[in-house]
């Protein structure tokens, strides 16, 4: 961010802080630090303030890709089949399906749908909405969901509470389809072309979930109100506001002051300090995610407008780079010790013991950090430094590679700096740049004259997977090119195995297929897996109760998990409050705390404003 932008932001913060004080120290003082625009009034409401550094990219589920967008959809919509937070198992009644049965051959699945759910505009939700959603995706081949739907031939609703799926082959991942159920009376009016290109799905968004998105100010906040008619019971809070921060240190300060109840992606250096505060607790939550160094593997005969360096299409070149990444050092420095080194696509220690999809490379196949091995591998693959100038050549020309990290992620920037240094040591000229998510996405999926023209060499980003491994495996299929695929990598054996694992009902046989797919990716190296990420969350557990951790107490409270925390969380003692709002004692305590924090706010703003002028 430029110094001028920072100065503009500080001025807005000062004005917002003054407005809060003049208005009588409203509950939402933290929003003044979170954004350059004021949040809506909150008098008489119980509002959960959550901080993140990743703004949604879209509220349209056919266009968005950021995890923050998925967080919004998780609350606004429901799935056909839900998951239990404690162990991520499929449980009837946690999605719209209260029961299901599969035929002996796994080709016919029959779901019973609750008759208690309704859309947030008051219209009834029926099995016809479920059938509509799946048929809309299936018949129109909606790109972001189509890989869930392989081998599904038809979806019908014979009555208001029954949905029947007919499949051409057994459907092993039928219970793990992350497809939000949409209201037919709204989405039937949206053409598939608009759904994938221009439809904004602007608030208020009509879904059937426990919260409804009513306001989104891009880069500032998302506001969701509780669905008091939610069929599984009303949430205990009135609203949840996701506040977007450009500076994670500012977010951490808001946690300390009480302006936020919880935050995701807190700075690693501040975890222990926040945890030491009396009411705060920090966690390092195991996720289904990983960070990777991705490479542009586009076949330039098939995609002649790709600007990726031709050397990156050579598996031997990509494999050589594996030896030049010190993952232990990345974890220590860039991640602050808060993640673990990654090797293959599926996170270790996340899935149940009887379905361990993680494949561990045997010692003789494992890439380790060895710069000399990397240099020798590049020599053997035909990328010498023939003139001795320190830069290797491809067909006589120096190899210069662009490497992008993300402005939204200090961790990715730390990784980028370290990897740049190592790659330069083995004789590559690296043009390292920090850009934002939207810019990087635009480069990865650039079109020129109607042709796909990916415009990058290497990048550092990450993925979150579903509970079922099918989704994360789909990202690297050939059919995902120009969709989820961010490397344009293609492998025929991998594609065949992807389809096979979807139809293999025997669990261990399916695990074996997935292991082979992971092995192929490891050997071909379109990704260099960097870290199995741990989400750093902090929450005020002293003044708020009901935080639910996923995955047997090892997962997150709220980010990229399930609605459980949102349903259960409430101010401590709120159960003693009247129906009209939070407990009086709580309000008095908050006013006192805000008054005490006001002086701190003014001091911080002055200090930060001076810093902005220096950096500008």
C-alpha positions as CSV (number, residue, x, y, z in Angstrom):
1,X,0.0,0.0,0.0
2,X,1.3,3.4,-0.9
3,X,2.1,6.0,1.7
4,X,-0.6,8.2,0.3
5,X,-3.2,5.4,0.8
6,X,-2.0,4.9,4.4
7,X,-2.3,8.6,5.1
8,X,-5.9,8.6,3.8
9,X,-6.7,5.6,5.9
10,X,-5.3,7.2,9.1
11,X,-7.3,10.3,8.6
12,X,-10.5,8.3,8.2
13,X,-9.6,6.3,11.3
14,X,-9.2,9.5,13.4
15,X,-12.6,10.8,12.2
16,X,-14.3,7.5,12.9
17,X,-12.8,7.4,16.4
18,X,-14.0,10.9,17.1
19,X,-17.5,10.0,15.9
20,X,-17.6,6.9,18.2
21,X,-16.6,9.0,21.2
22,X,-19.1,11.7,20.4
23,X,-21.9,9.2,19.9
24,X,-21.5,7.9,23.5
25,X,-18.9,5.2,23.1
26,X,-20.9,2.8,21.1
27,X,-20.2,-1.0,21.3
28,X,-18.6,-1.0,17.8
29,X,-15.5,1.1,18.5
30,X,-13.3,-1.5,17.0
31,X,-14.8,-1.0,13.6
32,X,-13.1,2.5,13.4
33,X,-9.7,0.7,13.4
34,X,-10.9,-2.0,11.0
35,X,-12.1,0.0,8.2
36,X,-12.2,3.5,6.6
37,X,-16.0,3.5,6.6
38,X,-18.2,3.3,9.7
39,X,-20.2,0.3,10.6
40,X,-24.0,0.4,11.1
41,X,-25.4,1.2,14.6
42,X,-25.5,-1.7,17.0
43,X,-27.6,-0.4,19.9
44,X,-29.6,-3.2,21.6
45,X,-28.0,-5.9,19.5
46,X,-25.6,-8.7,20.4
47,X,-23.0,-8.4,17.6
48,X,-20.1,-10.8,17.1
49,X,-17.1,-8.9,15.6
50,X,-14.6,-11.1,13.7
51,X,-11.4,-9.9,12.0
52,X,-9.7,-11.3,8.9
53,X,-7.2,-10.1,6.4
54,X,-8.8,-11.7,3.3
55,X,-11.8,-9.9,1.9
56,X,-14.3,-12.0,-0.1
57,X,-13.7,-11.8,-3.8
58,X,-17.3,-12.5,-4.7
59,X,-20.6,-13.3,-3.0
60,X,-21.7,-15.4,-6.1
61,X,-20.8,-19.1,-5.4
62,X,-20.3,-19.7,-9.1
63,X,-17.5,-17.0,-9.2
64,X,-15.8,-16.8,-5.9
65,X,-12.7,-18.6,-4.8
66,X,-11.4,-17.0,-1.6
67,X,-11.9,-18.9,1.6
68,X,-13.6,-15.8,3.1
69,X,-16.2,-16.1,0.4
70,X,-16.8,-19.7,1.4
71,X,-17.2,-18.6,5.0
72,X,-20.0,-16.3,4.0
73,X,-21.7,-19.0,1.9
74,X,-21.4,-21.6,4.8
75,X,-23.6,-19.4,6.9
76,X,-26.0,-18.0,4.3
77,X,-26.7,-21.3,2.6
78,X,-27.0,-25.0,3.6
79,X,-25.6,-28.2,2.1
80,X,-27.6,-31.3,1.3
81,X,-25.4,-33.2,3.8
82,X,-23.8,-31.6,6.7
83,X,-20.8,-32.5,9.0
84,X,-20.4,-32.9,12.7
85,X,-17.8,-30.5,14.1
86,X,-16.2,-32.9,16.5
87,X,-15.0,-35.5,13.9
88,X,-16.2,-34.1,10.6
89,X,-18.4,-37.1,10.0
90,X,-21.6,-36.9,7.9
91,X,-24.6,-36.8,10.2
92,X,-28.3,-36.6,9.2
93,X,-30.0,-33.4,10.1
94,X,-26.8,-31.2,10.0
95,X,-27.6,-30.4,6.4
96,X,-31.0,-30.4,4.7
97,X,-31.0,-34.2,4.5
98,X,-32.4,-35.9,7.6
99,X,-31.8,-39.4,6.2
100,X,-30.3,-41.1,3.1
101,X,-29.9,-44.5,1.5
102,X,-27.7,-45.9,-1.2
103,X,-28.5,-48.8,-3.4
104,X,-26.3,-51.9,-3.1
105,X,-24.5,-51.0,-6.3
106,X,-23.9,-47.3,-5.1
107,X,-25.6,-46.0,-8.2
108,X,-28.9,-44.7,-6.7
109,X,-29.0,-42.3,-3.7
110,X,-32.2,-41.3,-2.0
111,X,-32.3,-38.4,0.4
112,X,-35.1,-37.3,2.7
113,X,-35.2,-33.5,3.1
114,X,-36.5,-31.7,6.2
115,X,-39.9,-30.1,5.9
116,X,-39.0,-27.5,8.4
117,X,-36.6,-25.3,6.5
118,X,-37.6,-22.2,4.6
119,X,-35.9,-19.5,2.6
120,X,-35.0,-16.3,4.3
121,X,-37.6,-14.4,2.3
122,X,-40.3,-16.7,3.9
123,X,-40.9,-19.0,0.9
124,X,-40.8,-22.8,1.7
125,X,-37.7,-24.8,0.8
126,X,-38.5,-28.2,-0.7
127,X,-36.7,-31.0,-2.4
128,X,-37.5,-29.3,-5.7
129,X,-34.9,-26.6,-4.7
130,X,-32.3,-29.3,-4.1
131,X,-33.0,-30.9,-7.5
132,X,-32.9,-27.5,-9.2
133,X,-29.5,-26.6,-7.7
134,X,-27.9,-29.9,-8.8
135,X,-29.5,-29.8,-12.2
136,X,-28.5,-26.2,-12.7
137,X,-24.9,-27.2,-12.1
138,X,-25.1,-30.5,-14.0
139,X,-26.9,-29.5,-17.1
140,X,-25.1,-26.2,-17.5
141,X,-21.7,-27.7,-16.6
142,X,-21.0,-25.0,-14.1
143,X,-17.3,-24.9,-14.0
144,X,-16.6,-24.6,-10.2
145,X,-18.8,-27.5,-9.2
146,X,-18.8,-29.9,-12.2
147,X,-16.0,-32.1,-10.8
148,X,-18.3,-32.9,-7.9
149,X,-20.9,-34.2,-10.2
150,X,-19.1,-36.8,-12.3
151,X,-21.2,-39.9,-13.1
152,X,-24.5,-38.3,-11.9
153,X,-27.0,-38.8,-14.7
154,X,-30.2,-37.3,-13.2
155,X,-31.6,-35.6,-10.1
156,X,-35.3,-35.7,-9.4
157,X,-37.7,-34.7,-6.6
158,X,-40.7,-37.0,-6.7
159,X,-42.2,-35.1,-3.8
160,X,-41.4,-32.1,-1.5
161,X,-39.2,-34.1,0.9
162,X,-37.4,-36.6,-1.4
163,X,-34.5,-36.2,-3.8
164,X,-33.3,-39.1,-5.9
165,X,-29.9,-39.2,-7.6
166,X,-29.3,-41.7,-10.5
167,X,-25.7,-42.3,-11.3
168,X,-24.0,-44.2,-14.2
169,X,-21.4,-45.6,-11.8
170,X,-21.1,-46.0,-8.0
171,X,-20.7,-42.6,-6.4
172,X,-18.2,-42.9,-3.5
173,X,-18.0,-39.2,-2.7
174,X,-21.8,-38.6,-2.7
175,X,-21.9,-37.4,0.9
176,X,-19.1,-34.9,0.5
177,X,-20.4,-32.6,-2.2
178,X,-19.9,-29.0,-1.2
179,X,-22.6,-27.5,-3.2
180,X,-24.8,-24.8,-1.5
181,X,-28.5,-25.3,-2.1
182,X,-30.0,-22.3,-3.9
183,X,-33.6,-21.1,-4.1
184,X,-35.1,-22.0,-7.4
185,X,-37.4,-18.9,-7.4
186,X,-34.4,-16.7,-7.5
187,X,-31.7,-18.5,-9.4
188,X,-33.9,-19.8,-12.2
189,X,-34.0,-16.2,-13.4
190,X,-30.2,-16.1,-13.6
191,X,-28.7,-17.4,-16.8
192,X,-25.8,-19.8,-16.5
193,X,-23.7,-17.3,-18.5
194,X,-24.4,-14.5,-16.1
195,X,-23.9,-16.8,-13.1
196,X,-20.4,-17.5,-14.2
197,X,-19.4,-14.0,-15.4
198,X,-21.4,-11.1,-14.0
199,X,-24.1,-11.9,-11.5
200,X,-23.1,-10.2,-8.2
201,X,-25.6,-12.0,-5.9
202,X,-25.8,-8.6,-4.1
203,X,-27.1,-8.5,-0.5
204,X,-29.6,-9.2,0.9
205,X,-28.7,-12.8,-0.2
206,X,-31.6,-15.2,0.1
207,X,-30.5,-18.6,1.5
208,X,-31.8,-20.9,4.2
209,X,-28.8,-20.9,6.6
210,X,-28.5,-19.6,10.1
211,X,-27.4,-16.1,9.0
212,X,-28.2,-13.8,6.0
213,X,-25.8,-11.5,4.3
214,X,-27.4,-8.1,4.3
215,X,-24.4,-5.8,3.6
216,X,-21.0,-6.0,2.0
217,X,-18.6,-3.0,1.7
218,X,-15.7,-4.4,-0.3
219,X,-12.4,-4.2,1.6
220,X,-14.3,-3.0,4.7
221,X,-16.8,-5.5,6.2
222,X,-19.4,-8.1,5.6
223,X,-22.5,-7.9,7.8
224,X,-24.8,-10.9,8.4
225,X,-28.0,-11.0,10.5
226,X,-29.2,-14.0,12.4
227,X,-32.0,-16.1,10.9
228,X,-34.3,-16.2,13.9
229,X,-36.5,-18.7,12.0
230,X,-33.7,-21.1,11.2
231,X,-35.1,-24.6,11.4
232,X,-32.4,-26.0,13.6
233,X,-32.8,-23.2,16.1
234,X,-32.0,-19.5,16.2
235,X,-28.4,-18.4,16.8
236,X,-27.8,-16.8,20.2
237,X,-26.4,-13.6,18.7
238,X,-28.1,-11.0,16.5
239,X,-25.4,-10.3,13.9
240,X,-21.9,-11.2,12.9
241,X,-19.7,-8.7,11.2
242,X,-16.5,-9.8,9.4
243,X,-14.1,-6.8,9.4
244,X,-11.4,-6.7,6.8
245,X,-8.0,-5.5,7.9
246,X,-5.1,-4.5,5.6
247,X,-2.7,-4.6,8.6
248,X,-2.8,-7.8,10.8
249,X,-1.0,-5.9,13.6
250,X,-3.9,-3.5,13.7
251,X,-6.2,-6.4,13.9
252,X,-4.2,-7.9,16.8
253,X,-4.5,-4.5,18.6
254,X,-8.2,-4.6,18.2
255,X,-8.3,-8.0,19.9
256,X,-6.4,-6.6,22.8
257,X,-8.8,-3.6,23.2
258,X,-11.9,-5.7,23.0
259,X,-13.1,-4.3,19.7
260,X,-13.0,-7.7,18.2
261,X,-14.2,-11.0,19.7
262,X,-12.0,-13.1,17.5
263,X,-9.6,-12.9,14.6
264,X,-8.2,-15.2,12.0
265,X,-4.7,-15.0,10.5
266,X,-3.2,-13.2,13.4
267,X,0.5,-12.4,13.2
268,X,2.6,-15.4,14.3
269,X,4.8,-13.0,16.4
270,X,1.8,-12.0,18.4
271,X,0.2,-15.3,19.2
272,X,1.9,-15.8,22.6
273,X,1.4,-12.1,23.6
274,X,-2.3,-12.3,22.9
275,X,-2.6,-15.6,24.6
276,X,-1.1,-14.0,27.8
277,X,-4.0,-11.5,28.0
278,X,-6.5,-12.6,30.7
279,X,-9.6,-13.0,28.5
280,X,-7.9,-14.1,25.3
281,X,-6.9,-17.5,24.0
282,X,-4.9,-18.2,20.9
283,X,-4.9,-21.5,19.0
284,X,-2.9,-23.0,16.2
285,X,-5.7,-24.8,14.4
286,X,-4.9,-27.8,12.1
287,X,-6.6,-27.3,8.7
288,X,-7.3,-29.3,5.6
289,X,-5.0,-26.7,3.8
290,X,-1.6,-26.4,2.4
291,X,0.5,-23.6,0.8
292,X,2.4,-24.3,-2.3
293,X,4.9,-22.9,-4.9
294,X,3.0,-23.3,-8.1
295,X,4.5,-23.3,-11.6
296,X,3.1,-22.5,-15.0
297,X,3.2,-25.9,-16.8
298,X,1.2,-24.8,-19.8
299,X,2.1,-26.8,-22.9
300,X,3.0,-24.0,-25.3
301,X,1.9,-25.9,-28.4
302,X,-1.6,-26.1,-26.9
303,X,-1.5,-22.7,-25.2
304,X,0.7,-20.6,-27.5
305,X,-0.2,-17.3,-25.7
306,X,1.1,-18.5,-22.4
307,X,4.0,-16.4,-21.2
308,X,5.3,-19.0,-18.8
309,X,9.0,-19.8,-19.2
310,X,9.3,-23.0,-21.3
311,X,11.7,-24.6,-18.8
312,X,8.8,-24.9,-16.4
313,X,7.1,-27.4,-18.7
314,X,9.9,-29.8,-18.1
315,X,9.3,-32.1,-15.1
316,X,13.1,-32.5,-14.7
317,X,13.5,-28.7,-14.3
318,X,10.7,-28.6,-11.7
319,X,12.0,-31.6,-9.8
320,X,15.4,-29.9,-9.6
321,X,13.8,-26.9,-7.8
322,X,12.4,-29.2,-5.2
323,X,15.9,-29.7,-3.8
324,X,16.3,-25.9,-3.5
325,X,13.5,-25.3,-1.0
326,X,14.3,-25.6,2.7
327,X,10.9,-26.3,4.2
328,X,12.1,-26.5,7.7
329,X,13.6,-23.0,7.4
330,X,10.4,-21.7,5.9
331,X,8.4,-23.1,8.8
332,X,10.8,-21.5,11.3
333,X,11.1,-18.1,9.7
334,X,8.1,-17.4,7.5
335,X,5.5,-19.3,9.5
336,X,7.0,-18.6,12.9
337,X,7.0,-22.3,13.7
338,X,3.2,-22.4,13.4
339,X,2.8,-24.9,10.6
340,X,4.5,-28.2,9.5
341,X,6.5,-29.0,6.3
342,X,4.3,-30.4,3.5
343,X,5.1,-33.1,1.0
344,X,2.0,-34.3,-0.8
345,X,-1.5,-33.0,-1.6
346,X,-3.4,-34.4,1.3
347,X,-2.8,-33.1,4.8
348,X,-1.4,-35.6,7.2
349,X,-3.0,-36.3,10.6
350,X,-6.4,-34.8,9.5
351,X,-8.4,-37.7,8.3
352,X,-9.5,-40.7,10.4
353,X,-7.1,-43.6,10.8
354,X,-9.3,-45.9,8.7
355,X,-9.2,-43.4,5.9
356,X,-5.7,-42.0,5.9
357,X,-5.5,-40.4,2.5
358,X,-2.1,-38.9,3.1
359,X,0.8,-40.5,1.2
360,X,4.2,-40.2,2.6
361,X,7.1,-40.4,0.1
362,X,9.6,-43.2,0.9
363,X,12.9,-42.0,2.1
364,X,14.6,-42.9,-1.2
365,X,12.1,-40.8,-3.1
366,X,11.9,-37.8,-0.7
367,X,13.1,-34.4,-1.8
368,X,15.3,-32.8,0.9
369,X,17.1,-29.5,1.0
370,X,20.3,-29.9,-1.0
371,X,21.5,-26.9,-3.1
372,X,24.3,-28.9,-4.6
373,X,21.8,-31.7,-5.6
374,X,19.6,-29.0,-7.2
375,X,22.6,-27.6,-9.2
376,X,23.6,-31.1,-10.4
377,X,20.0,-31.9,-11.3
378,X,19.8,-28.7,-13.4
379,X,23.1,-29.6,-15.1
380,X,21.9,-33.1,-15.8
381,X,18.5,-31.8,-17.2
382,X,20.4,-29.5,-19.7
383,X,20.2,-26.1,-18.0
384,X,23.9,-25.1,-17.7
385,X,25.6,-21.9,-16.8
386,X,27.8,-22.1,-19.9
387,X,29.3,-18.6,-19.7
388,X,30.0,-18.6,-16.0
389,X,28.0,-15.5,-15.3
390,X,26.0,-17.2,-12.5
391,X,22.8,-17.5,-14.5
392,X,21.7,-20.7,-16.2
393,X,20.5,-20.8,-19.7
394,X,17.7,-22.3,-21.7
395,X,18.6,-22.8,-25.4
396,X,21.4,-20.2,-24.9
397,X,19.3,-17.6,-23.2
398,X,19.5,-16.7,-19.5
399,X,16.6,-18.1,-17.4
400,X,14.6,-15.4,-15.7
401,X,11.5,-16.4,-13.8
402,X,8.8,-14.2,-12.3
403,X,7.9,-15.2,-8.7
404,X,4.7,-13.7,-7.2
405,X,3.7,-13.6,-3.5
406,X,0.5,-12.1,-2.1
407,X,0.1,-8.7,-0.5
408,X,-2.7,-10.2,1.7
409,X,-0.3,-12.7,3.2
410,X,2.8,-11.7,5.1
411,X,3.6,-15.4,5.3
412,X,3.7,-15.8,1.5
413,X,6.0,-12.8,1.3
414,X,8.3,-14.3,3.8
415,X,8.4,-17.6,1.8
416,X,8.9,-15.6,-1.4
417,X,12.0,-13.8,-0.1
418,X,13.6,-17.0,1.1
419,X,12.8,-19.0,-2.0
420,X,14.1,-16.2,-4.2
421,X,17.4,-16.4,-2.4
422,X,17.8,-20.1,-2.8
423,X,16.8,-20.1,-6.4
424,X,19.4,-17.4,-7.1
425,X,22.0,-19.5,-5.4
426,X,21.4,-22.4,-7.9
427,X,21.8,-20.0,-10.9
428,X,18.3,-18.7,-11.7
429,X,17.5,-15.0,-12.2
430,X,14.4,-14.4,-10.1
431,X,12.1,-11.4,-10.6
432,X,10.3,-11.4,-7.3
433,X,7.2,-9.3,-6.9
434,X,4.4,-8.9,-4.3
435,X,0.9,-8.4,-5.8
436,X,-2.7,-8.7,-4.5
437,X,-5.0,-11.8,-4.9
438,X,-7.1,-10.2,-7.7
439,X,-4.1,-9.3,-9.7
440,X,-2.6,-12.8,-9.4
441,X,-5.8,-14.4,-10.3
442,X,-6.0,-12.2,-13.3
443,X,-2.6,-13.3,-14.5
444,X,-3.3,-17.0,-13.9
445,X,-6.6,-16.9,-15.9
446,X,-5.8,-14.2,-18.5
447,X,-7.6,-14.4,-21.8
448,X,-6.3,-12.8,-25.0
449,X,-8.4,-12.7,-28.1
450,X,-10.6,-15.5,-26.7
451,X,-7.6,-17.8,-26.1
452,X,-6.3,-18.8,-22.7
453,X,-3.1,-16.9,-22.1
454,X,-1.7,-17.5,-18.5
455,X,0.7,-14.8,-17.7
456,X,3.0,-15.9,-14.9
457,X,5.9,-18.2,-14.1
458,X,5.7,-19.1,-10.4
459,X,3.5,-18.0,-7.4
460,X,3.0,-18.7,-3.7
461,X,-0.6,-19.4,-2.7
462,X,-2.6,-22.0,-0.9
463,X,-5.7,-24.2,-0.8
464,X,-8.2,-25.4,1.6
465,X,-9.7,-28.9,0.9
466,X,-13.1,-30.4,1.7
467,X,-13.6,-33.1,4.2
468,X,-13.6,-35.5,1.3
469,X,-10.3,-35.5,-0.7
470,X,-12.1,-35.3,-4.1
471,X,-12.1,-31.5,-4.3
472,X,-8.4,-30.9,-3.7
473,X,-7.6,-33.7,-6.2
474,X,-9.8,-32.1,-8.8
475,X,-7.7,-28.9,-8.8
476,X,-4.9,-30.6,-10.8
477,X,-7.1,-32.4,-13.4
478,X,-6.9,-31.5,-17.0
479,X,-10.6,-30.7,-17.0
480,X,-9.9,-28.0,-14.4
481,X,-7.7,-26.0,-16.7
482,X,-9.3,-22.6,-17.1
483,X,-11.3,-23.5,-14.0
484,X,-9.7,-24.4,-10.7
485,X,-6.3,-25.3,-12.1
486,X,-3.7,-22.7,-11.4
487,X,-0.7,-24.5,-13.0
488,X,-2.2,-25.7,-16.3
489,X,-0.6,-29.1,-15.6
490,X,-2.0,-32.2,-17.3
491,X,-1.3,-35.9,-16.7
492,X,-3.4,-38.6,-18.4
493,X,-2.9,-41.2,-15.6
494,X,-3.8,-38.7,-12.9
495,X,-7.0,-37.8,-14.8
496,X,-8.1,-41.5,-15.1
497,X,-7.4,-42.2,-11.4
498,X,-9.3,-39.1,-10.4
499,X,-12.4,-40.6,-12.0
500,X,-11.7,-44.0,-10.7
501,X,-11.5,-42.9,-7.0
502,X,-14.9,-41.3,-7.3
503,X,-16.5,-44.7,-8.2
504,X,-14.6,-46.9,-5.8
505,X,-16.8,-47.7,-2.8
506,X,-14.3,-49.9,-1.1
507,X,-12.6,-47.4,1.3
508,X,-9.1,-48.9,1.3
509,X,-9.0,-49.4,-2.4
510,X,-10.0,-45.7,-2.8
511,X,-7.3,-44.7,-0.4
512,X,-4.7,-46.6,-2.5
513,X,-5.9,-44.8,-5.7
514,X,-5.5,-41.4,-4.0
515,X,-2.0,-42.4,-2.8
516,X,-1.0,-43.1,-6.3
517,X,-2.4,-39.7,-7.5
518,X,-0.4,-37.9,-4.8
519,X,2.7,-39.8,-5.9
520,X,2.3,-38.6,-9.5
521,X,2.0,-35.0,-8.4
522,X,5.1,-35.4,-6.1
523,X,7.1,-36.8,-9.0
524,X,5.9,-34.4,-11.7
525,X,6.1,-31.4,-9.3
526,X,3.6,-28.9,-10.7
527,X,3.5,-27.8,-7.1
528,X,6.3,-27.7,-4.6
529,X,4.3,-28.2,-1.4
530,X,5.6,-25.9,1.3
531,X,3.5,-26.2,4.5
532,X,0.5,-27.8,6.0
533,X,-1.0,-24.6,7.3
534,X,-2.2,-24.0,10.8
535,X,-4.8,-21.2,11.1
536,X,-3.8,-18.8,13.9
537,X,-7.0,-17.7,15.6
538,X,-7.5,-15.8,18.8
539,X,-10.8,-15.4,20.7
540,X,-12.1,-13.6,23.7
541,X,-13.1,-16.6,25.8
542,X,-13.4,-14.6,29.0
543,X,-16.3,-12.4,27.9
544,X,-17.7,-14.8,25.2
545,X,-18.6,-18.5,25.5
546,X,-19.8,-21.1,23.1
547,X,-16.6,-21.4,21.0
548,X,-16.7,-24.8,19.2
549,X,-13.4,-26.3,17.9
550,X,-13.7,-28.7,15.0
551,X,-11.9,-31.9,14.4
552,X,-11.6,-33.4,17.9
553,X,-10.4,-30.1,19.3
554,X,-7.6,-29.7,16.9
555,X,-9.3,-27.5,14.3
556,X,-10.5,-23.9,14.1
557,X,-13.3,-22.2,16.0
558,X,-14.9,-20.5,13.0
559,X,-12.8,-19.9,9.9
560,X,-13.2,-22.4,7.1
561,X,-15.0,-25.0,9.2
562,X,-18.7,-25.2,10.2
563,X,-21.5,-23.0,11.5
564,X,-21.3,-24.5,15.0
565,X,-19.5,-21.6,16.8
566,X,-21.8,-19.1,15.1
567,X,-24.8,-20.9,16.4
568,X,-23.5,-21.3,20.0
569,X,-21.4,-18.3,20.8
570,X,-22.8,-15.6,23.0
571,X,-21.5,-13.0,25.6
572,X,-20.8,-14.7,28.9
573,X,-23.9,-14.4,31.0
574,X,-26.1,-13.5,28.1
575,X,-28.5,-16.2,29.1
576,X,-29.5,-14.0,32.0
577,X,-30.4,-11.1,29.6
578,X,-33.9,-10.1,28.7
579,X,-35.3,-10.9,25.3
580,X,-34.8,-7.3,24.3
581,X,-31.0,-7.4,24.2
582,X,-27.7,-8.2,26.1
583,X,-27.4,-8.1,29.8
584,X,-27.2,-4.7,31.4
585,X,-24.1,-5.5,33.3
586,X,-22.4,-6.5,30.0
587,X,-23.2,-3.1,28.5
588,X,-21.9,-1.3,31.5
589,X,-18.7,-3.3,31.4
590,X,-18.3,-2.6,27.6
591,X,-18.8,1.2,28.0
592,X,-16.2,1.2,30.8
593,X,-13.8,-0.8,28.7
594,X,-14.3,1.4,25.6
595,X,-13.8,4.6,27.7
596,X,-10.5,3.2,29.0
597,X,-9.5,2.2,25.5
598,X,-10.3,5.6,23.9
599,X,-7.1,7.2,25.2
600,X,-5.1,4.2,23.8
601,X,-6.8,4.6,20.4
602,X,-5.9,8.3,20.1
603,X,-2.2,7.6,21.1
604,X,-2.0,4.7,18.6
605,X,-3.5,6.8,15.8
606,X,-1.0,9.5,16.3
607,X,1.9,7.1,16.3
608,X,0.6,5.3,13.2
609,X,-0.1,8.5,11.4
610,X,3.5,9.6,11.9
611,X,4.7,6.3,10.6
612,X,2.6,6.7,7.5
613,X,4.2,10.1,6.7
614,X,7.7,8.6,7.1
615,X,6.9,5.6,4.8
616,X,5.2,7.8,2.2
